[in-house]
Amino acid sequence: MYPISPSSGGYDRVATMFSPDGRLYQVEYASKIVEQGTLGVALTYKDGIIFGVDKKISSKLLIPESIEKLFMVDDHIGAVSAGLVGDARRLIQFAREKAQESVMHYDEEIKVESLVKEVSNVKQFFTQYGGMRPFGVSFIIGGVDESGKRLFETEPSGALAEYKAIAIGKGKAKAMDILSKEHYDGITFEKGVALLLKVIKSGFGEKEKFDYKRLEFAFIGETRKFKRIPSEKLKAYMEPSK
């Protein structure tokens, strides 16, 4: 059994118990897992959304395509995860089912905001009842629908917020600093990809080699179709170092 932190006073035993100072330790622990996950980023560009993720290949024997960090939820919606991959896959499956239900029951594609709220509601549910643990994963969920280009972050607590550009995972603070300084409304596709590459590169260690094979990028544009960008083409978008 793991020792209980003196500061938690035993309030971290279950997800449903508030500490005297108003904290839910199990939810905070889930957020710590997310902070250890590989960096995922996304931004709005002139015509849609661009996603990027570092898969951080840990072994030469590992097949990069087998690592799932960037998901197609529906034709017009994509998602990036940081945290527990198993938790991410379960929630992505739920999100895909909700997207299909919208088409089957209402004959229309689900709105991005509606889908994000469905996923966030499930996350929140798992913080409120005994015998459950919070999902140890955050998502960037974005897409293009009738309301335009939409980009959201969902946290383990079930909280959500909409952004023009967002990062999750290890190195988030530094990534957000770069995005806040260099992202702007109406950024082109080429400059958007270059910016995300710069952000991801900033999270590499000094001795780490910047290998495009460990990166995965995708975008959703005016056609509202999720399309992946081959890793061999990413190098062409990288701005020359100054």
N, C-alpha and C positions, 0 to 999 in steps of 0.2 A: 504494500500500500504506500502511495506517495504521501509524504508529510504535508500537512496543511499549513499554509503560510500563516504566520502569526497575525498578519494584518487582515486576513480573511475571516478569522474567528469561526471557521466552520461553515460560513455562509456560501462557500463554493461547492458544497456537496450536491446541491440540486440547482437546476436552472431557474426554478420558480421562486427562490427565496431572496428577497432584498436584504442587503446588509443595512445596519443602522444609518450609514451615510448614503443610502440610496443607490447602491451598486448591485448589478447582477454579474457576479464573477464568472459564471460559466459563459455568458455572452462575451465578456471581455477576453476570456481565454480563446474563444473562437476567433475573435478579431486578431489575436496574436498569431494564430496559425496563418491567417491571411497575409499578415505582414512578412511571413517567412516564404511566401509563395513567389514564384518568378514574376517578373514585371510584365504587366499587360497594359496597353494604352489604346486610346481611340480618340478621334476628333471629328468634328463636323467640317466638311469642306464645301466648296461652292455648290456642288450638286448632290451631296449625300454624306455618307459616313465612311471613314477608313479605320480599320482595326489592325493592331499589331501586337505580337506577343513573342517573348523569348522563352523557348522551350528548354533551354539549358540541358543539353545532352550530357549525361553523367558517365557514359561508357561508350567506347568505340564499338561495342557489340550491340548497342541499342539501335533499333530502327527508328529514326526520327518521326516518321509518319504515324507511329503507334502512340505517340504522346498527344493527348487531346487537351488543348488549352483554348482553341478558337473553334467555335461551333456555329453551324448554320441552324437556326431555330425554325425559320420559315424562309420562303423565297426572299422576303423583304426585311428580314430581321436576323441579326447576328449577335453573338455573345462571346465575351472573353472572361475566363475564370482565373482566380488566384486563391489558393488554399488547397483543401482536400479534393483530389480529382474524383474520388468516388462520390462524394457529396455533390460535386458539380454535375456529374453524369446523371444522377438521379433527378436533380432539379431541371436539367435540360430536357430530359425525357418528359417530365411533367409539362414544361413549357411547350414542347412540340405537340403534345396531346391537346393542350388548350388551343393552340393555333389551328390544329385540324378540326377541332370541335366547332370553331367559329365558321370555318368553311362549310362543314357538313350541316350545321343547324341554321346558319344565317346566310349562307352563300356569299360571304364576304370575308376578306382577309382581316385578321385581328389587328387592332390598333396597337402600336408599340407601347404606348402608355398603359393600356389595359393589360397587356401581357406582363409588363414589369410589376404592376400592382398585384397580379395573381401570384407571381413568384415571391414577392415580398410578403404577401399575406401568409404563404406557407412557412416562410422563414420565421415570421413573428409567432405563428401558431406553436412552433417547436420551442419557443422560449417561455410559454405560458402554462404548460401542463406537465405534471410529474411523469417520470418514466421516459422522458425524451431528453435529447441533448440538442443544442443549437447546431445548425449546419455550419461547418467550418469553412465557408467559402463566400467570397464576394464576387459579384458579376459586374461587368460593363455590358449593358444591353442597348443596342442601337438599331435603328432602321429608318426606312422612309415610307411614310403612308400619306393619307389624304391631308393630314395636318402639316406635312413637311418632314424635314430630317429631325429625328429625335434621338437623344443620347442620355442614358441614365446609369447611375451606379446603385447597386443594392448591397446592403451590408448584412452580416449575420443576424443582427438584431431585427431585421425587417425594415429598417429605415431605407428610404430612397431619395434621390435628388437628381435633378436634370442638369446637364453640363453642356458646354460647347466643346470642351476637351477634358479628358479625365485619365488618371492612371491608378492602378491598384497593384498591390504586391510589394515586394522588397524594393526599396528605393523610391517609394511613392513621393516623398517630400521633395526630393531633388527633381524628379520627373515633372511634378506639378509646377515647380518654380520655372523650369524651362518652358513648359506649355503656356503658363500665364504671361511670360515675356514675349513669346514668339508666335503664338497662335493669334489669328485675327479673322474677322468675318470675311467671307468671300475668298479664303485661301484656295489656291488651285490644287488640283489632284496631285500634280507632281511635287509641289512644295509641301503639301500635307504629308505625303509618304516620306519625303526627305526629313521633315521635322520629327516624325515618329521614329525613324531610324536613328536620328540624333539622340532622341530621348532614351531609347533602348540602349544605345551604345554608352550613354552616360552611366548606366547601371553595371557595366562590365568592370571587373577588377583590373588593376594595372597589368597583371600578367596574363589576363584572359585574352584569347584571340577572338577577334570579331568575325565570327563565321556565319554567313548568311544561311547555311543549312539548318541552323538551330532557330531560325526566325520563321514566323508564319504570319502572313499578311492577307487581308481580304478587304473588300469594299462593297458598298451598295450605292449605286448611283441613280440617275434619272429613270432607268428602266426598272428600278425596284427589284433587282435580281442580285442575290449574294454571289460574289465571284472572288475566288482566291487568286492571289498574285504569286506566280511561281518564284521560288527563292532565287533562281538564277537571274531573274529580271530586276530584283531589288537593288543590285549594285548600280544599275543605271540611274536610279533615283537619288543615290547618296550624293550630297553636295561635296565638292572637293574640300579637303581640309585646308584651313588657312594657316 
